[in-house]
C-alpha cells in the first residue's frame, strides 16, 4: 500500500504544469483567497510599446506589446502614468509622450473585464508631471477626479480584507497622488527612491496595509545590478513565508547602463534590456524549487520571449494557482486591519466592541480619532488603531 502511495505521489509530482487559459486564468482561483496571498504579473510603464528604442529617449521603451496584448498574455497589473496637457490625460514615461490616452488605456481594461467578468485587474498610477506647465499640474487632480468618478463602477474600494470574490470584475486602483473625490480604490503614501522601502495603501475608510516595495531602478554603478537581484530574491522569500496582512511590490524593471552626449547623461535602451534579461531570469531560477505568493511582480518586456517575459508570467500565474489550492493555510491567521486616524470617518453601521467584549458604540459613526489606540472588533473583524 505504501509503495502504491509513493508511486502515486511521484506521478502527481511529475505531472506537467497545466495549460494556461491566459484570458481567464483567474477564474480558477478560490473566492476566499485574500489579496495579500496573490501572485500577480505586472507591466512596468505598460503603455510604452510604441515609444522609440533609439537615441536619448530609448530607455522609455520598456514594453514590446500593447496593453490589450498584455492582457491576452496574462498580465493583470499595469503601471500607468498620466499627465494633463490642457485638454486630455496622456500617459507619459518621464518626458516621453506614449501617445496613449489614459481614457483609452482604462477603457481597454474595462472592456476586458466586461468580456471576462471572473478576472480582476490592478493599476498603479502616478502623476507624471515632468512635461506639464504649472497650470496643468494644478488642474490634474480635478481632471483625474472627474474622469475616475465616471468609471467608478469598475473600481473596487480598497480594504485589507479584500478577497478574490470582492475583486472579480473590478480594478483595484492604487494612486501615488491624490485627486478630487478620491480615493477610488486607494492612495499609496510614503516610500523612498531607487531603494527598498515601505509604503502605505489606504482606502476611503482609513483602513490600510503596508506595501513593501523594491524599486531599485538605477543600477548603473558597478555591482548594483547584482544588489538588485539579491533584493528581488529577499523580497520573494519574505512574500512566500509571510503570514501577515502585507503586500509586496517587486520590480524586475530598471536600467543598468548610461551614456553621455554633449554633457547630457541618459539611461540607455541597452541598459533596460540587460536589466530585464538579468532580473527576469533571476526570478525564474530562484522560484524553480519554491512555491507561494509572490506579490506584485512588475517587469519590462512582459510576454516577450527574448527576455523570458512569457516564462515569467507563466511562473507567477502557476504560483497564484498553487497558493489558491492551499488557501486553507490562511484561515487560522489573525488579520489585523489597521486604521489611519487622519482619514475620513468609518461609515459602517455596525456595533463596536473592545477585545473583552464590552460594547463601545451601537453604531459606528464616530470619527476614527475619537477611539483610543488598541484593537477593536468592528462588524466582526479585528481592527488595529495604532
C-alpha positions as CSV (number, residue, x, y, z in Angstrom):
1,X,0.0,0.0,0.0
2,X,2.8,2.4,0.9
3,X,4.5,1.6,-2.3
4,X,1.4,2.5,-4.3
5,X,1.0,5.7,-2.4
6,X,4.7,6.6,-3.2
7,X,4.2,5.8,-6.9
8,X,1.0,7.9,-6.9
9,X,2.9,10.8,-5.2
10,X,5.7,10.6,-7.7
11,X,3.2,10.5,-10.6
12,X,1.5,13.7,-9.3
13,X,4.8,15.4,-8.8
14,X,5.8,14.6,-12.4
15,X,2.6,15.8,-14.0
16,X,3.3,18.7,-16.5
17,X,2.1,22.1,-15.5
18,X,-1.4,22.6,-16.8
19,X,-2.0,24.7,-19.9
20,X,-2.9,28.3,-19.0
21,X,-6.0,29.9,-20.3
22,X,-4.5,33.4,-20.4
23,X,-7.8,35.2,-20.9
24,X,-9.4,33.6,-17.9
25,X,-6.7,32.3,-15.6
26,X,-8.1,33.9,-12.5
27,X,-11.4,32.1,-12.9
28,X,-9.9,29.0,-11.1
29,X,-8.8,31.0,-8.0
30,X,-10.6,30.3,-4.8
31,X,-13.1,33.1,-3.9
32,X,-11.8,33.2,-0.3
33,X,-8.2,33.9,-1.1
34,X,-7.0,37.1,0.4
35,X,-5.5,39.9,-1.6
36,X,-2.3,39.6,0.3
37,X,-1.9,35.9,-0.8
38,X,-1.9,36.6,-4.6
39,X,0.8,36.4,-7.2
40,X,0.2,39.0,-10.0
41,X,2.2,39.5,-13.2
42,X,2.6,43.2,-13.9
43,X,3.9,45.5,-16.7
44,X,6.1,48.4,-15.7
45,X,5.3,51.5,-17.7
46,X,2.7,49.5,-19.5
47,X,1.8,51.9,-22.3
48,X,5.3,52.3,-23.9
49,X,5.3,49.7,-26.7
50,X,5.1,52.4,-29.4
51,X,7.9,54.5,-27.9
52,X,11.2,54.7,-29.8
53,X,14.0,52.5,-28.5
54,X,16.8,54.6,-30.0
55,X,18.6,57.8,-29.1
56,X,18.5,59.9,-25.9
57,X,15.0,58.7,-25.0
58,X,15.3,55.0,-25.9
59,X,15.0,53.8,-22.3
60,X,11.4,54.9,-22.4
61,X,10.6,51.8,-24.4
62,X,10.0,49.2,-21.8
63,X,7.3,47.0,-23.3
64,X,7.0,45.1,-26.6
65,X,3.3,44.6,-26.5
66,X,0.2,46.9,-26.2
67,X,-2.0,46.8,-23.1
68,X,-4.6,44.8,-24.9
69,X,-1.9,42.3,-26.0
70,X,-0.5,42.1,-22.4
71,X,-4.0,41.3,-21.1
72,X,-4.2,38.4,-23.6
73,X,-0.7,37.2,-22.4
74,X,-1.9,37.0,-18.8
75,X,-0.7,40.4,-17.4
76,X,-3.1,41.7,-14.7
77,X,-1.3,44.7,-13.2
78,X,-0.5,47.9,-15.1
79,X,1.8,50.9,-14.3
80,X,0.1,54.0,-15.9
81,X,1.5,57.5,-15.6
82,X,-0.9,60.1,-16.9
83,X,-0.2,63.8,-17.5
84,X,-2.7,66.6,-18.2
85,X,-1.9,68.5,-21.4
86,X,-4.7,71.0,-21.0
87,X,-7.3,69.1,-22.9
88,X,-6.7,65.4,-22.2
89,X,-4.9,62.9,-20.0
90,X,-2.0,61.4,-21.9
91,X,0.3,58.6,-20.5
92,X,3.9,59.6,-20.3
93,X,7.2,57.9,-19.3
94,X,9.2,60.7,-17.8
95,X,9.1,63.4,-20.5
96,X,8.2,60.9,-23.3
97,X,4.7,61.0,-24.7
98,X,3.5,57.5,-25.3
99,X,0.6,58.8,-27.5
100,X,-1.8,56.7,-25.4
101,X,-4.7,58.4,-23.8
102,X,-5.4,57.4,-20.2
103,X,-9.1,57.1,-21.0
104,X,-8.3,54.7,-23.9
105,X,-6.0,52.6,-21.7
106,X,-8.6,52.5,-18.9
107,X,-11.4,51.6,-21.3
108,X,-9.3,48.7,-22.6
109,X,-9.1,47.4,-19.1
110,X,-12.9,47.9,-18.5
111,X,-13.8,46.3,-21.8
112,X,-11.6,43.3,-20.9
113,X,-13.5,42.9,-17.6
114,X,-16.8,43.1,-19.4
115,X,-15.8,40.2,-21.6
116,X,-14.1,38.3,-18.7
117,X,-16.1,39.1,-15.6
118,X,-14.2,36.5,-13.4
119,X,-10.9,38.3,-13.9
120,X,-9.7,41.3,-11.9
121,X,-7.0,43.9,-12.5
122,X,-4.7,46.2,-10.7
123,X,-3.5,49.7,-11.7
124,X,-0.7,51.6,-10.0
125,X,-1.0,55.2,-11.1
126,X,1.4,58.2,-10.8
127,X,1.0,61.8,-11.9
128,X,3.8,62.1,-14.4
129,X,4.2,65.9,-14.4
130,X,7.6,66.4,-16.0
131,X,6.1,67.7,-19.2
132,X,3.3,69.9,-17.6
133,X,3.1,73.6,-17.0
134,X,2.4,74.9,-13.5
135,X,-1.2,75.5,-14.6
136,X,-1.6,72.0,-16.0
137,X,-0.1,70.5,-12.8
138,X,-2.7,72.3,-10.7
139,X,-5.6,71.1,-12.9
140,X,-4.5,67.4,-12.8
141,X,-6.3,66.5,-9.5
142,X,-9.6,67.9,-10.7
143,X,-9.5,66.4,-14.2
144,X,-8.4,63.0,-12.9
145,X,-11.1,63.0,-10.2
146,X,-13.8,63.8,-12.8
147,X,-12.7,61.0,-15.1
148,X,-12.5,58.4,-12.3
149,X,-15.9,59.4,-11.0
150,X,-17.4,58.4,-14.4
151,X,-15.8,54.9,-14.2
152,X,-16.0,54.3,-10.5
153,X,-18.4,51.3,-11.1
154,X,-15.3,49.4,-12.3
155,X,-13.1,50.3,-9.3
156,X,-13.2,48.4,-6.0
157,X,-12.7,50.3,-2.8
158,X,-9.6,49.1,-1.1
159,X,-9.8,47.2,2.2
160,X,-7.1,44.9,3.7
161,X,-9.9,42.3,3.9
162,X,-10.4,42.1,0.2
163,X,-10.8,38.6,-1.2
164,X,-10.9,37.3,-4.7
165,X,-14.7,37.2,-4.6
166,X,-14.7,41.0,-3.9
167,X,-12.2,41.7,-6.7
168,X,-13.8,39.8,-9.6
169,X,-14.8,42.1,-12.4
170,X,-13.1,45.1,-10.8
171,X,-10.0,47.2,-10.9
172,X,-8.1,48.0,-7.7
173,X,-6.6,51.4,-8.5
174,X,-3.7,52.4,-6.3
175,X,-2.7,56.0,-6.9
176,X,0.5,57.6,-5.7
177,X,-1.2,61.0,-6.0
178,X,-4.4,62.5,-4.5
179,X,-7.2,63.7,-6.7
180,X,-10.6,65.3,-6.4
181,X,-13.2,63.0,-4.7
182,X,-10.7,60.2,-4.1
183,X,-9.6,57.7,-3.4
184,X,-11.4,55.4,-5.7
185,X,-9.5,52.3,-4.8
186,X,-6.7,53.5,-2.5
187,X,-3.9,56.0,-2.0
188,X,-0.3,55.0,-1.8
189,X,1.8,57.2,0.5
190,X,5.3,57.2,1.9
191,X,8.2,55.4,0.5
192,X,11.7,56.2,-0.9
193,X,13.6,56.3,-4.2
194,X,15.8,53.8,-6.0
195,X,15.8,51.5,-3.0
196,X,13.7,49.1,-0.9
197,X,11.1,50.8,1.3
198,X,7.6,50.6,2.8
199,X,4.5,52.4,1.6
200,X,1.0,52.6,3.0
201,X,-2.0,51.7,0.9
202,X,-5.1,53.5,2.4
203,X,-8.7,53.1,1.5
204,X,-11.6,55.6,1.8
205,X,-12.5,54.4,5.4
206,X,-8.9,54.9,6.6
207,X,-8.1,51.2,6.7
208,X,-4.6,50.5,5.3
209,X,-1.9,47.9,4.6
210,X,1.8,48.1,4.4
211,X,3.2,47.6,0.9
212,X,6.8,46.5,1.0
213,X,8.4,47.8,-2.2
214,X,11.6,47.0,-4.1
215,X,12.2,49.6,-6.9
216,X,16.0,49.8,-7.4
217,X,15.6,51.1,-11.0
218,X,19.0,52.9,-11.5
219,X,21.6,50.1,-11.2
220,X,24.3,51.6,-13.4
221,X,27.2,51.6,-10.9
222,X,29.4,48.5,-10.5
223,X,27.8,45.8,-8.5
224,X,24.3,47.4,-8.3
225,X,22.6,45.0,-10.7
226,X,23.7,42.2,-8.5
227,X,22.4,44.0,-5.5
228,X,19.1,44.5,-7.2
229,X,18.9,40.7,-7.9
230,X,19.6,39.9,-4.3
231,X,16.9,42.4,-3.2
232,X,14.4,40.8,-5.5
233,X,15.2,37.4,-4.0
234,X,14.9,38.7,-0.5
235,X,11.5,40.2,-1.2
236,X,10.3,37.0,-2.8
237,X,11.5,35.0,0.3
238,X,9.6,37.4,2.5
239,X,6.5,37.3,0.5
240,X,6.4,33.5,0.3
241,X,6.9,33.0,4.1
242,X,4.8,35.9,5.3
243,X,1.5,35.2,7.0
244,X,0.8,38.8,7.9
245,X,-1.6,41.0,6.1
246,X,1.1,42.7,4.0
247,X,1.5,43.5,0.3
248,X,4.7,43.2,-1.8
249,X,5.6,45.1,-4.9
250,X,8.8,43.7,-6.5
251,X,10.2,45.5,-9.6
252,X,12.2,43.4,-12.1
253,X,12.4,46.6,-14.2
254,X,15.3,49.1,-14.3
255,X,18.3,50.1,-16.3
256,X,22.0,49.1,-16.0
257,X,23.7,51.4,-18.5
258,X,24.0,55.2,-19.1
259,X,25.5,57.2,-21.9
260,X,26.5,60.8,-22.3
261,X,26.3,63.2,-25.3
262,X,27.2,66.8,-25.2
263,X,27.3,66.7,-21.5
264,X,23.8,65.2,-21.3
265,X,23.7,61.9,-19.3
266,X,20.9,59.5,-20.0
267,X,19.9,55.9,-19.4
268,X,20.0,53.6,-22.5
269,X,17.7,51.1,-24.1
270,X,20.5,48.5,-23.9
271,X,20.6,49.1,-20.1
272,X,16.8,48.4,-19.9
273,X,17.3,45.2,-21.9
274,X,20.2,44.0,-19.8
275,X,18.3,44.6,-16.6
276,X,15.2,42.8,-17.9
277,X,17.1,39.8,-19.1
278,X,19.1,39.5,-15.8
279,X,16.2,40.1,-13.4
280,X,13.5,38.1,-15.2
281,X,15.9,35.1,-15.4
282,X,16.9,35.5,-11.7
283,X,13.3,35.3,-10.6
284,X,12.6,32.2,-12.7
285,X,15.7,30.5,-11.4
286,X,15.0,31.4,-7.8
287,X,11.5,30.1,-7.9
288,X,12.3,26.8,-9.6
289,X,12.1,24.8,-6.3
290,X,9.7,27.2,-4.4
291,X,6.0,27.9,-4.3
292,X,3.9,30.5,-2.6
293,X,2.6,34.0,-3.1
294,X,5.0,36.3,-4.9
295,X,3.0,39.5,-4.6
296,X,3.0,42.0,-7.4
297,X,5.9,41.5,-9.8
298,X,6.5,44.4,-12.2
299,X,8.5,43.5,-15.3
300,X,9.8,45.1,-18.5
301,X,9.0,43.3,-21.8
302,X,6.1,41.3,-20.3
303,X,5.3,38.4,-22.6
304,X,8.4,38.8,-24.8
305,X,10.3,35.5,-25.1
306,X,13.5,37.3,-25.9
307,X,13.6,38.4,-22.2
308,X,11.8,35.3,-20.8
309,X,8.8,37.5,-20.3
310,X,6.2,34.9,-21.0
311,X,8.0,32.3,-18.9
312,X,8.0,34.7,-16.0
313,X,4.3,35.4,-16.5
314,X,3.5,31.7,-16.5
315,X,5.5,31.1,-13.4
316,X,3.7,33.8,-11.5
317,X,0.3,32.5,-12.6
318,X,1.1,29.0,-11.6
319,X,2.3,30.2,-8.2
320,X,-1.0,32.0,-7.8
321,X,-2.9,28.8,-8.6
322,X,-0.9,26.8,-6.2
323,X,-1.5,29.2,-3.4
324,X,-5.2,29.2,-4.2
325,X,-5.3,25.4,-3.9
326,X,-3.7,25.6,-0.5
327,X,-5.6,28.7,0.7
328,X,-6.8,26.9,3.8
329,X,-3.5,27.8,5.5
330,X,-4.6,31.4,5.8
331,X,-7.8,30.6,7.7
332,X,-6.0,30.4,11.0
333,X,-4.2,33.7,10.5
334,X,-5.2,36.7,12.6
335,X,-6.0,39.5,10.2
336,X,-5.5,42.9,11.9
337,X,-6.9,45.8,9.9
338,X,-5.0,49.0,10.7
339,X,-6.8,52.3,10.5
340,X,-5.4,55.7,9.7
341,X,-7.0,58.1,12.3
342,X,-6.4,61.1,10.0
343,X,-8.5,59.7,7.2
344,X,-12.3,60.1,6.8
345,X,-14.7,58.7,9.3
346,X,-15.6,55.0,9.1
347,X,-19.1,54.7,7.8
348,X,-20.0,51.1,8.9
349,X,-23.3,51.0,10.8
350,X,-22.1,48.1,13.0
351,X,-21.6,47.6,16.7
352,X,-18.1,48.2,18.1
353,X,-16.6,46.1,20.9
354,X,-13.3,46.0,22.6
355,X,-11.5,42.7,22.9
356,X,-13.1,42.0,26.2
357,X,-16.5,42.0,24.6
358,X,-17.6,45.4,26.0
359,X,-19.8,47.3,23.6
360,X,-18.4,50.8,22.9
361,X,-21.0,52.1,20.5
362,X,-24.1,50.6,19.0
363,X,-23.5,52.2,15.6
364,X,-20.0,53.1,14.4
365,X,-20.5,56.7,13.2
366,X,-17.8,58.4,15.2
367,X,-14.5,59.7,13.8
368,X,-11.5,57.4,13.9
369,X,-9.6,59.9,16.0
370,X,-12.2,59.6,18.8
371,X,-11.1,56.0,19.5
372,X,-8.2,55.3,21.8
373,X,-5.2,53.2,20.5
374,X,-5.7,49.5,20.5
375,X,-7.6,46.6,18.9
376,X,-11.4,46.7,18.4
377,X,-13.9,44.4,16.9
378,X,-16.0,46.2,14.2
379,X,-18.5,44.3,12.1
380,X,-17.0,41.0,13.2
381,X,-13.4,42.0,12.1
382,X,-10.4,43.0,14.2
383,X,-9.2,46.5,13.5
384,X,-6.0,48.0,15.0
385,X,-5.8,51.7,15.8
386,X,-2.0,52.2,16.2
